[in-house]
Amino acid sequence: MEDELLYSLNAVRNMEVIDISTGSKIGYVKDFKVDINTKKIISIFLPSPVKSWFNKAEDIELSWDKIVKIGVDVLIVDASSVIEEFKENNV
């Protein structure tokens, strides 16, 4: 039987987020969206890759099913399409 790794939300927030298709570091989990009825995480929020002096950049919302693997200190995600769409809409 495989041992289960359990993480607190705070521990996940300190994990580095890596895009599996590019191998690039996206940042760290900024926040979570939780369904209070099912008590499950629906999505995570990542910091915006678009920085601006004049307006507040919106965070990237990444569906929980885009998470490929949760390691000891890293989250591997499939976020390339979400990030490209975000950049197109926020440039």
Stockholm file with secondary structure:
# STOCKHOLM 1.0

chainA/1-91         MEDELLYSLNAVRNMEVIDISTGSKIGYVKDFKVDINTKKIISIFLPSPVKSWFNKAEDIELSWDKIVKIGVDVLIVDASSVIEEFKENNV
#=GR chainA/1-91 SS CCCCCCCCHHHHHTSEEEETTTCCEEEECCEEEEETTTTEEEEEEECCSCCCSSSCCCCEEEEGGGEEEECSSEEEECCHHHHHHHHHHHC
#=GC SS_cons        CCCCCCCCHHHHHTSEEEETTTCCEEEECCEEEEETTTTEEEEEEECCSCCCSSSCCCCEEEEGGGEEEECSSEEEECCHHHHHHHHHHHC
//
